[in-house]
Amino acid sequence: RRQLPVLAQRIEMILAKLQSPPLEADTTLLPLTDWWENLQARYSETALKWTYEGIAKREVAQDSNVLPILIPEGMFDCVADNLINNALNKRQREPKVSISISLREQPFLLRVCDNGGSLPEPLAHQALRMVVVSEDGFGVGLYQAVCWAEQAGYNLVLRNNMTGNVCFELSPCAQPDAQG
């Protein structure tokens, strides 16, 4: 009975995602540093560890030779929110779980990690390839995030899946070599 409100909320979220417009519709570009600040602000009430490796927003503003990196805001929000919320849900079961979010500009890498339990098989294998039923995640949301990332030219992978080290990474797809 205690799980009914949580299940109802998940069903509403899934239905909203399934009824949302096609992923290609949101192509709003935002400077990476603005997006990063917005993401931190959304989760400011939550104990998360934030790490940023890159040129600060103020440095971009001061140096006219440095152009801001533009990213697809909707896709980045979708990916980050899914990964962070899944880790926060894990924290409800494992209260001592710490969550870290790191962003590196060059080469670009967004990483969301936690030190909780690993994802059980076959969930770990299927989570990024299809809609899955999971104990505490957004089975539709994570799969949708992967599809959207691929459409935007990014890869979302489960880099580590060991107890104490579960990490998801978003990075640009490898560009084909210009010579061949």
C-alpha distance (Angstrom), angle and dihedral (degrees) to the residues before:
residue distance angle dihedral
R1 . . .
R2 3.80 . .
Q3 3.80 89.7 .
L4 3.81 96.0 53.3
P5 3.83 95.6 86.9
V6 3.81 90.6 47.6
L7 3.80 91.6 48.2
A8 3.80 91.3 47.5
Q9 3.80 90.2 51.3
R10 3.82 91.5 50.1
I11 3.80 91.6 49.5
E12 3.82 90.5 50.7
M13 3.81 90.6 49.9
I14 3.80 91.9 48.8
L15 3.80 92.2 49.0
A16 3.80 91.2 48.1
K17 3.81 90.8 50.9
L18 3.79 92.6 47.7
Q19 3.81 91.0 50.1
S20 3.81 94.4 45.6
P21 3.82 119.8 110.4
P22 3.80 118.9 -91.6
L23 3.78 114.8 -69.0
E24 3.80 93.2 -117.0
A25 3.81 90.1 64.9
D26 3.82 94.2 78.2
T27 3.78 109.1 67.2
T28 3.80 99.3 145.3
L29 3.79 108.9 148.4
L30 3.79 119.6 -148.0
P31 3.80 131.7 178.8
L32 3.79 108.7 -95.9
T33 3.81 93.0 -126.2
D34 3.83 91.3 53.9
W35 3.79 90.9 49.3
W36 3.82 91.0 49.3
E37 3.82 91.6 51.0
N38 3.83 90.8 48.0
L39 3.81 91.4 49.9
Q40 3.80 92.2 51.2
A41 3.81 90.5 47.6
R42 3.84 91.5 52.7
Y43 3.81 90.4 55.0
S44 3.81 98.2 34.3
E45 3.82 91.9 118.5
T46 3.81 91.5 54.9
A47 3.80 126.6 82.2
L48 3.80 101.8 -115.6
K49 3.80 131.5 145.2
W50 3.82 113.2 -125.8
T51 3.82 124.8 -162.3
Y52 3.80 125.6 179.8
E53 3.80 125.2 -174.2
G54 3.77 111.7 -174.9
I55 3.74 147.6 61.2
A56 3.78 112.1 -36.1
K57 3.79 119.5 -123.9
R58 3.81 91.5 -113.4
E59 3.83 90.7 54.8
V60 3.81 90.8 52.7
A61 3.81 89.8 50.4
Q62 3.81 92.7 49.0
D63 3.81 97.9 46.0
S64 3.80 113.6 59.2
N65 3.84 89.8 -166.0
V66 3.81 91.7 63.3
L67 3.78 112.7 80.4
P68 3.79 119.7 -158.9
I69 3.79 117.0 -110.9
L70 3.81 108.6 -114.7
I71 3.79 119.2 -148.2
P72 3.82 134.6 -178.7
E73 3.80 99.3 -96.6
G74 3.81 98.8 -159.2
M75 3.78 94.9 50.3
F76 3.81 93.1 46.2
D77 3.82 90.3 48.8
C78 3.80 91.3 49.1
V79 3.81 93.5 50.2
A80 3.80 96.7 42.5
D81 3.81 94.9 43.8
N82 3.80 92.6 49.6
L83 3.79 93.8 48.5
I84 3.80 95.0 43.6
N85 3.81 94.1 45.1
N86 3.80 92.0 48.4
A87 3.82 89.4 52.3
L88 3.81 91.0 46.7
N89 3.81 89.6 51.3
K90 3.80 88.7 51.6
R91 3.82 87.8 52.3
Q92 3.82 89.1 59.9
R93 3.81 88.6 62.4
E94 3.80 94.9 35.6
P95 3.83 105.7 34.7
K96 3.82 95.7 -171.7
V97 3.81 94.2 58.8
S98 3.79 113.8 126.5
I99 3.79 119.6 -154.7
S100 3.78 126.6 -154.9
I101 3.78 129.5 -169.9
S102 3.78 118.1 -166.3
L103 3.77 131.9 -178.6
R104 3.78 125.5 -166.4
E105 3.80 121.3 -174.3
Q106 3.82 101.8 -161.6
P107 2.94 112.1 65.0
F108 3.77 89.5 10.6
L109 3.80 116.9 -118.3
L110 3.81 132.9 157.2
R111 3.80 112.3 -166.3
V112 3.82 130.8 -174.9
C113 3.80 114.2 -172.4
D114 3.77 138.9 169.7
N115 3.76 134.7 -173.8
G116 3.79 95.7 -135.1
G117 3.76 132.3 105.7
S118 3.77 121.5 -47.8
L119 3.79 122.4 -104.0
P120 3.80 109.5 -95.8
E121 3.79 120.1 -116.3
P122 3.01 130.1 -81.1
L123 3.82 88.3 25.6
A124 3.81 91.9 61.5
H125 3.80 90.7 53.5
Q126 3.81 95.4 44.1
A127 3.82 102.3 36.3
L128 3.79 95.5 89.5
R129 3.80 96.9 34.0
M130 3.81 104.4 52.1
V131 3.78 145.0 1.7
V132 3.80 106.8 -74.5
V133 3.77 137.5 -173.5
S134 3.78 107.6 -121.5
E135 3.77 135.9 177.6
D136 3.77 96.3 -121.8
G137 3.76 110.9 -0.9
F138 3.76 143.2 88.8
G139 3.80 98.7 -103.1
V140 3.79 92.4 -177.4
G141 3.79 94.4 37.0
L142 3.78 96.6 55.3
Y143 3.79 93.1 47.1
Q144 3.80 90.0 47.2
A145 3.82 89.5 49.7
V146 3.81 90.2 54.0
C147 3.81 92.0 49.7
W148 3.79 92.4 47.6
A149 3.80 92.1 47.0
E150 3.81 90.7 52.4
Q151 3.81 91.0 49.5
A152 3.81 88.7 53.1
G153 3.82 93.1 48.3
Y154 3.82 99.5 -99.4
N155 3.80 135.8 118.2
L156 3.80 122.2 -137.1
V157 3.79 112.2 -163.6
L158 3.77 140.5 168.2
R159 3.82 96.5 -121.2
N160 3.83 98.4 178.7
N161 3.78 129.2 19.6
M162 3.77 107.4 174.7
T163 3.76 127.7 121.4
G164 3.79 104.6 -91.0
N165 3.81 93.6 21.1
V166 3.80 119.1 58.3
C167 3.82 111.8 156.4
F168 3.78 133.9 173.8
E169 3.81 119.3 -166.9
L170 3.79 134.1 -162.2
S171 3.81 116.4 -161.7
P172 3.80 137.4 154.0
C173 3.80 116.5 -85.7
A174 3.77 112.3 -102.8
Q175 3.79 109.9 -92.7
P176 3.81 115.6 -128.7
D177 3.78 112.9 -105.7
A178 3.82 110.6 -97.6
Q179 3.81 90.3 -135.6
G180 3.71 98.8 56.1
